[in-house]
Amino acid sequence: MGTISKPEKKLSPFLRSSQLRFAIAYILITAVVLFLLNIYTSSTMRRMIFNAQRQSLEEKAKLMTSALLPIDDLASADTELTINSLDDLRTTRTVVTDAEGVALYDSLTVGSAAGAQVDFPELSTALEGQDVFYSVYGDGAIESRVSMPLMRGGRVRGAVYLMQRSTEQAQLIDALQTNVLRLSIALEIVVILISLLFSTAFSRRLRRIMQSIRRMREGDYSYKVQMRGHDELDLLGREFNNLAERLEESEQVRRQFVSDASHELKTPLASIKLLSDSILQNEMDVGTQREFIGDIGREADRLGRLSQKLLTLTKLDSAVESECEVIDAAATVRKVTRMLAPLADLRGVTLDCALADGCTVKTVEDDLYQIVFNLTENAIKYNRDGGSVHLTLTENGQNVILTVADTGVGIPEAAMEHIFERFYRVDKARSRAAGGAGLGLSIVHDMVKRNSGAVTVSAGKECGTVFTVTFPLFKE
């Protein structure tokens, strides 16, 4: 029994892109900032108005208490006359009580509390000997209250209560809040538009890079992303273009390498096939058969050498780290000359060595042996009959310098810059005759580079070629 799953709901590219997320983030951040700005502006405005109201009412209350203290009997008509004589006393309500909280004077004509017990919280606190101020904003008005005790001789004789209700200042607060809110909404709309604009531009530039990546994945390394500006995306675009160029060069080198390797492998295989077919299809004597079989063996050896060099290059390209050790370079050079002495004798080439002591390097022993072997073998193979090969090993305090000089025909100056390229041969016919495939010097170059060294080639003073290999000197 199978189950049928519901198809996933696919979101539009806009909803799945970073563009929307960036825009929402900007909008939320600015909305929170504007909201806090509204709260801060409103609270600051209220606090300023409340402080102004408090200062005004407290000054009026102090003025009133100073005028009432000389009166012996607050219940007399002198209290009302004194209050009415105060020109600066303009309040919404003024109440004077005795020590028991009974209103002796109330400025209200309608709903006056004169002669009655007043239970305002502010008056109760003032009758205990403390000054009180309270302000509240609501219903379109600001209502502020202040109460002070009337004390003489350290005794509370009564209290003064002032109340001020202001709609003008409340309208000022309302207008300020409304204007700030409108301005915040306008700013938020502008922020939304700018966020969408910038996020769209950012996403468009990012999509260019993504398009380049897709084209690169399909094998098109020539496409270059065009970025404007001087920000991180522009830097990313330039780095991507550099990467595309490197990959394009690597791909060309790989294709050339595969083509050259196939060609080099095809030649000995074709020779082996031709020789074996000749043996099978033709009647020949034993001597001729031995000669053909010997040719097959030589081609097989050549094929084996070529395969080994290709494996060596693959190992170097894979950047597999080998264990380095401190080696006396002179001992390695002597070992190589002993191994190649029979080949030099066969060609009539003289091997001459001048090796200094103390030339220690930190490298892979097999790499150093292969470097010296390849350079010396090439110097013997491509030398003239009766020529010489001179190996010199010295140190200058910082580096160990190995030179391999021969007396051969030399290398043309135009070919020296290509001599370390894979499958490059100066004289192809002569190289094939000597069994070369154009890989030995490439192996030398890569091995020297892997061991933090450098190799150069130059023409000899009179004739031949000089290879110079430099390694850092290792000191205990």
C-alpha positions in Angstrom: 0.0 0.0 0.0 1.6 3.3 -1.1 1.2 6.7 0.3 0.7 9.8 -1.7 2.5 12.8 -0.4 1.3 16.3 -0.9 3.4 18.3 -3.3 5.6 20.9 -1.7 4.5 24.5 -2.0 7.2 26.3 -3.9 7.8 29.9 -2.9 8.4 32.5 -5.5 12.1 33.5 -6.1 11.4 36.8 -4.5 10.1 35.2 -1.3 13.0 32.7 -1.2 15.7 35.3 -2.0 17.8 37.2 0.5 16.3 40.5 -0.9 13.1 40.1 1.1 14.9 39.1 4.3 17.2 42.1 4.1 14.3 44.5 3.4 12.3 43.1 6.3 15.3 43.3 8.6 15.9 47.0 7.7 12.2 47.8 8.1 11.9 46.1 11.5 15.0 47.8 12.8 13.9 51.3 11.7 10.3 50.7 13.0 11.7 49.8 16.4 14.0 52.9 16.3 11.1 55.2 15.3 8.8 53.7 17.9 11.4 54.3 20.7 11.9 57.8 19.3 8.2 58.5 19.6 8.1 57.3 23.2 11.2 59.3 24.1 9.9 62.5 22.5 6.5 62.2 24.1 7.9 61.4 27.6 10.5 64.1 27.3 7.8 66.7 26.3 5.5 65.6 29.2 8.4 65.7 31.7 9.3 69.3 30.6 5.7 70.5 30.9 5.2 68.7 34.2 8.4 70.3 35.6 7.2 73.8 34.4 3.8 73.2 36.0 5.4 72.1 39.3 7.8 75.1 39.4 4.9 77.5 38.7 2.5 76.0 41.2 5.1 75.7 43.9 6.1 79.3 43.5 2.4 80.3 43.8 1.9 78.0 46.8 5.0 79.6 48.6 3.7 83.0 47.8 0.3 82.2 49.2 1.7 80.5 52.4 3.9 83.6 53.0 0.9 85.9 52.7 -1.3 83.7 55.0 1.1 83.0 57.8 0.8 86.4 59.5 -3.0 86.0 59.8 -3.9 84.8 63.4 -7.3 83.4 62.5 -7.5 81.7 59.2 -11.3 81.4 59.5 -11.7 85.2 59.4 -12.4 87.3 56.3 -8.8 88.3 56.2 -7.9 85.0 54.5 -10.2 85.7 51.5 -9.1 89.3 51.3 -5.4 88.2 51.3 -5.9 85.6 48.6 -7.9 88.0 46.4 -5.1 90.6 46.7 -2.6 88.2 45.2 -2.6 89.3 41.5 -0.2 86.5 40.3 -2.4 83.8 41.8 -4.3 82.4 38.7 -5.3 78.8 39.3 -8.2 76.6 38.5 -8.9 76.0 42.1 -7.5 77.2 45.4 -8.4 75.7 48.8 -7.2 76.7 52.3 -7.9 74.4 55.2 -7.3 74.4 58.9 -5.3 71.9 60.9 -8.3 69.5 60.9 -8.7 69.5 57.1 -11.9 71.7 57.1 -12.0 74.0 54.1 -11.8 77.6 55.2 -11.6 78.9 51.6 -12.5 77.4 48.3 -12.3 79.5 45.0 -15.0 77.4 43.3 -18.4 79.0 43.3 -20.2 75.8 42.1 -19.4 72.8 44.2 -17.5 74.7 46.8 -16.2 72.7 49.7 -16.0 75.7 52.1 -17.0 74.7 55.7 -16.7 70.9 54.8 -14.1 68.3 55.5 -11.8 67.9 52.5 -10.3 64.5 52.0 -7.9 65.2 49.1 -4.8 63.0 49.4 -2.5 65.9 48.8 -4.1 67.9 51.7 -3.8 64.9 54.0 -0.1 64.7 53.2 0.4 68.4 53.6 -1.3 68.4 57.0 1.4 66.0 58.1 4.0 68.7 57.3 5.1 67.6 53.8 5.0 69.4 50.4 3.1 67.4 47.7 3.0 67.7 43.9 1.1 65.5 41.5 0.5 65.9 37.8 -1.5 63.8 35.3 -2.2 64.0 31.6 -5.4 62.7 30.2 -8.8 63.6 28.6 -7.2 66.3 26.6 -5.8 68.2 29.6 -3.0 68.4 32.0 -4.1 68.5 35.7 -1.4 69.5 38.2 -1.9 69.7 42.0 0.4 71.1 44.7 -0.2 71.3 48.5 1.9 72.9 51.2 1.4 73.1 55.0 0.9 76.4 56.9 3.4 76.1 59.8 4.2 78.6 62.5 6.2 77.9 65.6 6.7 74.4 64.5 3.0 73.6 64.4 0.8 72.9 61.4 -2.0 75.5 61.4 -3.5 74.4 58.1 -2.7 73.7 54.4 -2.9 75.3 51.0 -4.1 73.4 48.0 -3.7 74.6 44.4 -4.9 72.9 41.3 -4.2 74.0 37.7 -5.9 72.4 34.7 -4.4 73.3 31.3 -5.9 72.3 27.9 -3.4 74.4 25.9 -0.4 72.5 27.0 -2.2 69.2 26.5 -3.0 70.3 23.0 0.7 71.1 22.6 1.6 67.5 23.6 -1.1 66.1 21.3 0.2 68.1 18.4 3.7 67.1 19.1 2.8 63.4 19.3 0.7 63.7 16.1 3.5 65.4 14.2 6.2 63.0 15.4 3.9 60.1 14.5 3.3 61.4 11.0 7.0 62.1 10.5 7.8 58.6 11.7 5.3 57.1 9.3 6.8 59.1 6.4 10.3 58.1 7.4 9.2 54.5 7.6 7.7 54.7 4.1 11.0 56.2 2.9 13.0 53.5 4.7 10.8 50.8 3.1 11.4 52.2 -0.4 15.1 52.6 0.2 15.4 49.1 1.7 13.6 47.6 -1.2 15.8 49.6 -3.6 19.1 48.6 -1.9 18.1 45.0 -1.4 17.1 44.7 -5.0 20.4 46.2 -6.1 22.2 43.8 -3.8 20.3 40.8 -5.0 20.8 41.8 -8.6 24.6 41.9 -8.1 24.5 38.7 -6.2 22.5 37.0 -8.9 25.2 38.0 -11.4 27.8 36.1 -9.4 25.4 33.1 -9.1 24.8 33.2 -12.9 28.6 33.1 -13.4 28.9 30.1 -11.1 26.3 28.3 -13.0 28.0 29.0 -16.3 31.3 27.9 -14.8 29.7 24.7 -13.6 28.6 24.1 -17.2 32.3 24.5 -18.3 32.2 28.1 -19.5 35.2 29.7 -17.8 35.5 32.6 -20.1 32.5 34.5 -18.7 33.4 37.3 -16.4 31.1 38.9 -13.9 30.9 42.7 -14.2 30.5 44.4 -10.8 30.3 48.1 -10.0 31.3 49.8 -6.8 34.1 49.3 -4.3 32.4 47.1 -1.6 32.7 43.5 -0.6 30.6 42.3 -3.6 32.9 44.1 -6.0 35.9 42.4 -4.3 34.0 39.0 -4.5 33.4 39.6 -8.2 37.1 40.3 -8.8 38.2 37.3 -6.9 35.6 35.2 -8.8 37.0 36.5 -12.1 40.5 35.6 -11.0 39.4 32.2 -10.0 37.7 31.7 -13.4 40.9 32.7 -15.2 42.9 30.2 -13.1 40.4 27.5 -13.7 40.4 28.3 -17.4 44.2 28.1 -17.5 44.1 24.8 -15.5 41.6 23.4 -17.9 43.7 24.3 -20.9 46.7 22.8 -19.2 44.8 19.6 -18.4 43.5 19.2 -21.9 46.9 19.8 -23.3 48.4 17.4 -20.8 45.8 14.7 -21.7 46.4 15.2 -25.4 50.2 15.1 -25.0 50.1 12.1 -22.7 47.8 10.2 -25.1 50.1 11.0 -28.0 53.2 9.9 -26.1 51.5 6.7 -25.0 50.2 6.0 -28.4 53.7 6.0 -30.1 55.2 3.0 -28.2 51.9 1.2 -28.2 51.7 1.5 -32.0 55.3 0.3 -32.3 54.7 -2.7 -30.1 51.5 -3.5 -32.1 53.4 -3.2 -35.4 56.3 -5.3 -34.3 54.1 -8.0 -32.9 51.9 -8.1 -36.0 55.1 -8.4 -38.1 56.3 -11.4 -36.1 52.9 -13.1 -36.3 52.2 -12.5 -40.0 55.7 -12.9 -41.5 58.0 -15.9 -41.7 61.3 -14.8 -40.4 64.4 -16.4 -39.0 65.3 -16.6 -35.3 67.7 -13.7 -35.4 65.2 -11.4 -37.0 62.6 -12.5 -34.4 65.1 -11.8 -31.6 65.7 -8.3 -33.0 62.0 -7.6 -33.2 61.4 -8.9 -29.7 64.2 -6.7 -28.5 62.6 -3.7 -30.1 59.3 -4.6 -28.4 61.1 -4.8 -25.0 62.7 -1.4 -25.6 59.4 0.1 -26.4 57.8 -1.5 -23.4 60.6 -0.1 -21.2 60.0 3.3 -22.8 56.3 2.9 -22.0 57.1 2.0 -18.4 59.4 5.0 -18.0 56.7 7.3 -19.4 54.0 5.8 -17.1 56.3 6.2 -14.1 56.9 9.9 -14.9 53.2 10.5 -15.3 52.6 8.9 -11.9 55.3 11.1 -10.4 53.6 14.2 -11.9 50.2 13.1 -10.6 51.7 12.7 -7.1 53.3 16.2 -7.3 50.0 17.7 -8.5 48.1 16.1 -5.6 50.2 18.0 -3.1 50.7 15.0 -0.9 53.2 16.0 1.8 56.2 13.8 2.3 58.3 13.6 5.4 61.3 15.9 5.1 64.7 15.2 6.7 68.1 16.9 7.0 70.3 15.6 4.2 73.9 16.1 3.2 73.4 17.1 -0.5 77.0 16.1 -1.4 76.3 12.5 -0.5 73.2 12.4 -2.7 75.2 13.9 -5.6 77.9 11.3 -5.2 75.3 8.5 -5.2 73.8 9.9 -8.5 77.2 10.1 -10.2 78.0 6.5 -9.3 74.7 5.4 -10.7 75.2 7.3 -14.0 78.9 6.6 -14.4 78.2 3.6 -16.8 76.0 5.7 -19.0 78.7 8.5 -19.1 81.3 5.9 -20.0 79.1 4.5 -22.8 78.7 8.0 -24.3 82.4 8.9 -23.6 81.3 11.8 -21.4 83.4 12.8 -18.4 81.7 13.4 -15.1 83.5 16.1 -13.0 82.3 17.0 -9.4 83.3 19.8 -7.1 81.4 19.3 -3.9 81.8 21.5 -0.8 81.2 20.1 2.7 78.4 21.3 5.0 75.8 21.7 2.3 72.9 20.4 4.4 69.3 20.9 3.3 65.9 19.9 4.7 64.1 18.1 2.0 62.6 14.8 0.9 65.6 12.5 0.0 63.8 10.9 -2.9 63.0 14.3 -4.4 66.6 15.5 -4.1 67.9 12.3 -5.7 65.4 12.5 -8.5 66.3 16.2 -9.2 70.0 15.5 -9.4 69.5 12.3 -11.4 67.2 14.0 -14.0 69.5 16.9 -14.5 72.7 14.8 -14.7 71.1 12.2 -17.0 69.9 14.9 -19.4 73.4 16.5 -19.4 74.8 13.1 -20.4 72.2 12.2 -23.0 72.2 15.5 -24.8 75.9 16.0 -24.7 78.4 15.6 -27.6 80.6 12.5 -27.7 83.7 13.1 -25.7 82.1 16.0 -23.8 81.9 16.6 -20.1 79.4 17.3 -17.3 80.5 19.5 -14.4 78.6 19.3 -11.1 79.2 22.0 -8.5 77.8 22.1 -5.0 78.4 25.2 -2.8 76.8 27.2 0.0 76.8 31.0 0.6 75.6 31.1 4.2 72.0 31.2 3.3 71.5 28.8 0.4 72.9 25.6 -1.1 73.6 26.0 -4.8 73.8 23.0 -7.2 74.9 23.6 -10.8 74.9 21.1 -13.6 76.8 22.3 -16.6 77.3 20.3 -19.9 79.2 20.9 -23.1 76.3 20.0 -25.4 74.8 21.9 -28.2 72.8 24.1 -25.8 69.3 25.3 -25.7 68.0 28.1 -27.9 67.2 31.3 -26.0 63.6 31.3 -27.2 63.1 27.8 -25.8 64.5 28.5 -22.3 61.3 30.0 -21.0 59.4 26.8 -22.0 61.9 24.2 -21.0 60.1 23.3 -17.8 56.7 22.9 -19.4 55.3 19.4 -19.6 55.9 17.5 -22.8 58.0 20.4 -24.2 61.0 19.3 -26.2 63.5 21.5 -28.0 64.3 18.9 -30.7 61.5 16.4 -30.8 63.3 14.0 -33.2 66.4 14.0 -31.1 64.5 13.7 -27.8 62.5 10.7 -29.1 65.8 9.0 -30.2 67.2 9.5 -26.7 64.0 8.1 -25.2 62.7 11.4 -23.7 59.1 12.5 -23.4 59.6 16.1 -22.2 58.6 15.3 -18.6 62.0 15.1 -16.8 62.6 18.9 -16.4 58.9 19.4 -15.5 59.3 16.9 -12.7 62.5 18.7 -11.6 60.8 22.0 -11.6 57.8 20.8 -9.5 60.0 18.9 -7.0 62.3 21.9 -6.5 59.3 24.1 -5.9 57.7 21.7 -3.5 60.9 21.7 -1.4 61.0 25.6 -1.2 63.8 25.9 -3.8 64.3 27.4 -7.2 65.7 26.2 -10.5 66.9 28.3 -13.5 68.5 27.5 -16.8 71.1 29.6 -18.7 73.6 29.1 -21.6 77.2 28.1 -20.8 80.1 30.5 -21.3 81.3 28.8 -24.4 78.7 26.1 -25.2 76.2 23.8 -23.6 73.7 24.5 -20.9 73.9 25.3 -17.1 71.1 24.4 -14.7 71.2 26.0 -11.3 69.2 24.7 -8.3 69.0 26.7 -5.1 67.8 25.3 -1.7 67.7 27.0 1.7 70.7 26.1 3.8 69.7 24.2 6.9 71.7 25.0 10.0 71.5 23.2 13.3 
